[in-house]
Amino acid sequence: MGINWDKVQFFTRAELSCRCGCGMEPDPDLVEDLEAARARARVPFPVTSCARCLAHNSAAGGVPDSAHMKGLAVDIVFKSSADMFEGVTALIAGGFDRFVFYPGHRIHVDEDPAKPAPMMKVKRETKP
């Protein structure tokens, strides 16, 4: 079953779908879990990337087996470390257990069952 975008409160179809315009959308369970975490956190989750088709993932420098290409990942940049703390706490409480932390309050979080979990990694480069 697809996503009922009329019921999605905190995110838009445009910010979660592939940015190249191909129409690829995120997994409905990811959207549901993001919505629950966002409601719990009560701070914005500004999305920089979510679902990505193969071409967009390549252009973005994504890894070949990226969870973004399954619609199971989202990159978020928080406005402050306090917002990031609230967001990550809410994501963990909501069951997310795969995180990559980047400089500048940026994170990658995914629900790809094909990847090992739990996992937290810190990257030093600035590209999420």
Backbone bond lengths (Angstrom), bond angles and torsions (degrees), N, CA, C in turn:
res aa  C-N    CA-C-N  psi(-1)  N-CA   C-N-CA  omega(-1)  CA-C   N-CA-C  phi
1 M - - - 1.455 - - 1.524 108.87 -
2 G 1.289 116.62 140.95 1.460 121.98 -177.67 1.515 112.62 -81.14
3 I 1.297 114.86 -175.27 1.458 122.25 -178.26 1.524 109.38 -89.31
4 N 1.319 116.80 131.07 1.459 121.26 172.75 1.525 106.67 -90.18
5 W 1.325 116.66 92.84 1.460 121.88 -174.09 1.524 112.74 -63.43
6 D 1.335 117.76 -21.37 1.465 120.40 177.48 1.529 111.49 -66.96
7 K 1.329 116.48 -22.58 1.472 120.45 -178.96 1.527 112.73 -97.85
8 V 1.313 117.48 -3.24 1.463 120.92 179.00 1.523 107.60 -84.28
9 Q 1.326 116.26 116.61 1.462 121.84 -172.05 1.524 113.94 -88.54
10 F 1.336 118.06 -38.88 1.457 120.39 -168.55 1.527 115.39 -104.01
11 F 1.312 117.56 -8.98 1.462 120.93 -175.94 1.519 109.49 -133.65
12 T 1.330 115.86 155.89 1.461 119.89 176.64 1.526 109.80 -107.75
13 R 1.294 114.35 158.43 1.465 120.06 176.07 1.526 109.91 -57.65
14 A 1.329 117.21 -41.14 1.468 121.37 -177.92 1.530 112.05 -63.09
15 E 1.325 118.88 -39.81 1.463 119.33 -176.77 1.523 113.31 -77.87
16 L 1.340 118.62 -21.97 1.462 120.53 -179.49 1.525 113.82 -100.31
17 S 1.333 117.11 -19.79 1.467 120.69 179.56 1.527 110.38 -83.08
18 C 1.321 116.48 165.04 1.463 121.16 179.86 1.522 109.32 -57.28
19 R 1.317 115.77 132.08 1.464 122.15 -174.79 1.529 113.68 -75.09
20 C 1.339 117.50 -10.04 1.469 118.61 -178.98 1.528 111.84 -79.97
21 G 1.335 116.51 -11.34 1.460 119.98 179.32 1.515 114.47 92.08
22 C 1.326 117.85 8.99 1.466 121.32 -177.89 1.525 113.00 -72.65
23 G 1.341 116.92 -17.10 1.459 120.67 178.86 1.518 114.60 98.20
24 M 1.321 118.28 -2.61 1.466 120.04 178.63 1.526 109.61 -64.27
25 E 1.328 115.48 131.84 1.454 121.40 -179.72 1.527 110.56 -115.61
26 P 1.333 117.00 161.07 1.462 120.13 178.18 1.521 111.66 -71.76
27 D 1.306 115.28 164.30 1.455 121.58 175.03 1.538 108.83 -63.24
28 P 1.332 117.97 134.74 1.467 119.91 -179.12 1.528 113.65 -57.73
29 D 1.334 118.08 -35.65 1.463 120.17 179.13 1.530 111.30 -66.06
30 L 1.334 116.88 -36.36 1.460 119.67 177.21 1.524 109.89 -62.78
31 V 1.321 116.99 -44.55 1.470 121.08 -179.68 1.531 109.89 -62.00
32 E 1.313 116.84 -44.09 1.465 121.02 179.04 1.536 110.85 -60.82
33 D 1.325 116.59 -44.55 1.463 120.82 -179.51 1.533 111.51 -68.56
34 L 1.337 117.58 -37.52 1.464 121.02 176.00 1.527 111.40 -64.18
35 E 1.313 115.57 -42.35 1.468 120.57 178.37 1.530 110.41 -59.25
36 A 1.323 116.65 -45.43 1.465 120.90 -178.93 1.529 110.64 -64.68
37 A 1.322 116.97 -42.80 1.474 120.74 179.54 1.523 110.36 -65.64
38 R 1.325 116.76 -42.29 1.467 120.82 -179.45 1.528 110.64 -63.55
39 A 1.324 117.44 -40.70 1.468 121.17 178.15 1.527 110.05 -64.35
40 R 1.316 116.35 -40.07 1.459 121.67 -179.77 1.532 110.93 -66.81
41 A 1.323 117.22 -39.53 1.464 121.72 -174.55 1.520 113.08 -75.00
42 R 1.297 117.25 -35.71 1.467 122.63 -177.29 1.526 112.81 61.09
43 V 1.325 117.14 25.76 1.469 122.49 171.40 1.524 106.99 -130.05
44 P 1.318 118.09 152.28 1.467 120.60 179.67 1.532 112.60 -62.11
45 F 1.323 115.43 148.21 1.464 123.83 174.27 1.533 107.16 -117.55
46 P 1.329 119.25 75.84 1.468 120.53 -179.01 1.541 110.82 -65.19
47 V 1.317 115.96 114.38 1.464 122.76 -175.20 1.527 110.17 -87.70
48 T 1.341 115.60 128.94 1.463 119.59 175.05 1.519 111.44 -100.60
49 S 1.337 117.10 -22.89 1.462 120.79 178.68 1.519 108.97 -164.47
50 C 1.325 115.85 143.73 1.466 120.24 175.54 1.528 107.17 -138.08
51 A 1.322 118.27 -107.60 1.464 120.41 -179.18 1.530 110.12 -66.63
52 R 1.337 116.04 137.98 1.468 121.20 178.38 1.527 109.97 -138.86
53 C 1.318 116.27 130.95 1.458 120.29 171.40 1.535 107.98 -74.57
54 L 1.308 116.92 170.65 1.466 121.56 -178.47 1.528 111.42 -56.47
55 A 1.335 117.54 -46.03 1.469 120.81 -178.16 1.526 111.19 -64.16
56 H 1.325 116.98 -44.11 1.466 120.01 -179.49 1.526 110.58 -67.82
57 N 1.327 117.04 -39.63 1.462 120.46 178.47 1.527 110.40 -61.08
58 S 1.322 116.96 -42.81 1.466 120.80 177.85 1.519 111.00 -62.93
59 A 1.326 116.60 -44.92 1.466 120.87 -179.69 1.528 111.60 -64.54
60 A 1.336 116.68 -31.11 1.467 121.11 -179.78 1.522 112.30 -83.09
61 G 1.339 116.75 -4.37 1.465 120.01 -178.97 1.511 113.36 80.01
62 G 1.329 116.74 20.84 1.465 121.26 -179.82 1.515 112.50 -71.70
63 V 1.320 115.51 156.46 1.469 120.85 178.78 1.527 109.61 -71.20
64 P 1.331 117.67 153.13 1.472 120.63 -176.27 1.530 115.06 -59.27
65 D 1.326 118.21 -30.56 1.468 120.13 179.89 1.536 111.58 -104.80
66 S 1.317 116.75 32.48 1.460 122.67 -176.09 1.528 112.69 -57.58
67 A 1.329 115.09 135.19 1.460 120.86 174.64 1.527 111.20 -66.22
68 H 1.329 117.54 -20.03 1.467 120.86 175.94 1.529 110.41 -59.88
69 M 1.338 117.43 -35.54 1.468 120.57 -177.52 1.528 112.32 -72.39
70 K 1.328 117.49 -12.19 1.467 122.22 174.72 1.528 110.31 -100.62
71 G 1.347 116.20 -0.38 1.456 120.10 -177.14 1.517 112.45 72.99
72 L 1.339 116.26 24.11 1.456 121.46 -174.48 1.526 113.67 -112.64
73 A 1.320 118.35 13.49 1.468 121.09 -177.45 1.519 110.68 -137.10
74 V 1.321 114.08 155.10 1.458 120.41 176.85 1.526 108.56 -144.94
75 D 1.329 115.68 141.18 1.456 122.49 173.96 1.524 107.08 -108.37
76 I 1.331 115.60 131.51 1.461 122.19 -175.91 1.519 108.36 -128.44
77 V 1.320 117.09 141.77 1.468 120.94 173.18 1.530 107.64 -122.28
78 F 1.313 115.41 116.26 1.459 121.27 -179.06 1.519 110.42 -87.08
79 K 1.328 117.49 154.50 1.466 120.39 -176.30 1.520 112.86 -78.99
80 S 1.331 117.87 -17.56 1.461 120.45 -178.63 1.522 109.67 -155.11
81 S 1.313 115.58 167.22 1.463 119.02 177.60 1.533 110.21 -67.88
82 A 1.323 117.64 -32.03 1.465 120.16 177.43 1.528 110.82 -64.96
83 D 1.335 117.75 -43.67 1.469 120.94 176.69 1.528 110.61 -64.58
84 M 1.323 116.16 -39.02 1.462 119.74 178.74 1.528 110.51 -62.84
85 F 1.309 117.40 -42.89 1.460 121.32 177.48 1.524 110.40 -58.78
86 E 1.339 116.91 -48.13 1.464 121.03 179.11 1.531 111.07 -61.21
87 G 1.334 115.95 -44.11 1.464 120.28 -179.13 1.506 113.03 -64.72
88 V 1.310 117.21 -48.02 1.469 120.96 -179.08 1.523 110.46 -65.48
89 T 1.323 117.14 -39.90 1.466 120.46 177.44 1.531 110.23 -59.54
90 A 1.330 116.44 -43.69 1.471 120.70 179.79 1.528 111.47 -67.95
91 L 1.320 116.91 -38.71 1.463 120.23 178.42 1.535 110.47 -64.31
92 I 1.319 117.09 -43.29 1.469 120.37 177.79 1.530 110.31 -63.71
93 A 1.317 117.41 -44.66 1.463 120.91 178.60 1.524 111.18 -61.04
94 G 1.331 116.37 -29.29 1.464 121.24 179.04 1.514 114.09 -84.41
95 G 1.325 117.70 1.35 1.453 120.46 175.17 1.513 116.01 103.04
96 F 1.325 118.21 -3.64 1.460 119.69 176.65 1.529 108.43 -68.86
97 D 1.334 116.28 137.04 1.466 118.84 -178.96 1.519 113.59 -141.28
98 R 1.323 117.17 18.85 1.472 121.75 174.87 1.527 108.32 -128.74
99 F 1.331 116.28 111.53 1.462 122.72 -175.88 1.520 110.69 -131.02
100 V 1.329 115.71 142.21 1.457 122.45 166.61 1.521 105.54 -125.41
101 F 1.328 116.06 127.43 1.461 122.21 -178.88 1.518 109.46 -103.81
102 Y 1.330 116.14 132.82 1.461 123.31 179.70 1.528 108.98 -119.45
103 P 1.325 117.38 160.84 1.472 119.49 174.85 1.536 110.92 -58.69
104 G 1.314 115.46 155.61 1.466 119.64 175.23 1.510 114.32 79.40
105 H 1.319 118.89 30.42 1.471 123.62 177.23 1.525 112.42 61.87
106 R 1.336 116.43 31.59 1.469 121.01 179.78 1.524 109.73 -103.01
107 I 1.333 115.21 141.62 1.455 119.36 175.43 1.528 110.45 -137.29
108 H 1.315 114.07 155.33 1.465 123.47 167.89 1.520 103.91 -114.62
109 V 1.308 117.07 134.24 1.461 121.48 175.80 1.525 107.26 -136.86
110 D 1.335 115.57 139.09 1.460 117.53 178.86 1.515 111.86 -144.95
111 E 1.333 114.20 166.73 1.464 123.37 179.38 1.529 110.20 -125.37
112 D 1.308 117.11 38.87 1.457 120.95 -177.67 1.533 109.69 -78.84
113 P 1.340 117.94 109.66 1.468 120.15 -177.70 1.530 113.04 -67.83
114 A 1.337 117.49 -14.01 1.465 120.54 179.47 1.527 111.81 -82.40
115 K 1.312 117.22 -5.59 1.469 120.93 -177.84 1.522 109.95 -109.69
116 P 1.344 116.33 151.15 1.467 119.05 -178.72 1.528 112.33 -65.26
117 A 1.316 114.03 141.66 1.462 120.16 178.61 1.521 107.69 -146.23
118 P 1.299 119.93 152.95 1.456 126.09 -3.01 1.522 111.64 -72.29
119 M 1.344 114.86 158.01 1.459 120.45 -178.92 1.521 109.01 -152.74
120 M 1.322 115.14 131.27 1.468 122.05 171.17 1.504 106.60 -134.64
121 K 1.334 115.78 129.65 1.450 121.98 -177.77 1.515 108.30 -135.29
122 V 1.320 116.20 144.78 1.462 121.55 175.88 1.523 108.15 -111.80
123 K 1.319 116.26 125.17 1.472 122.10 178.15 1.517 108.73 -106.10
124 R 1.323 116.16 142.26 1.459 120.19 -178.66 1.521 112.48 -91.45
125 E 1.345 118.62 -23.74 1.467 119.49 179.28 1.521 108.85 -73.49
126 T 1.313 116.43 162.10 1.458 121.08 -174.37 1.520 113.86 -89.61
127 K 1.318 118.38 -9.48 1.477 119.76 -177.84 1.511 110.29 -86.45
128 P 1.390 118.59 118.43 1.463 120.11 178.29 1.515 112.12 -79.23
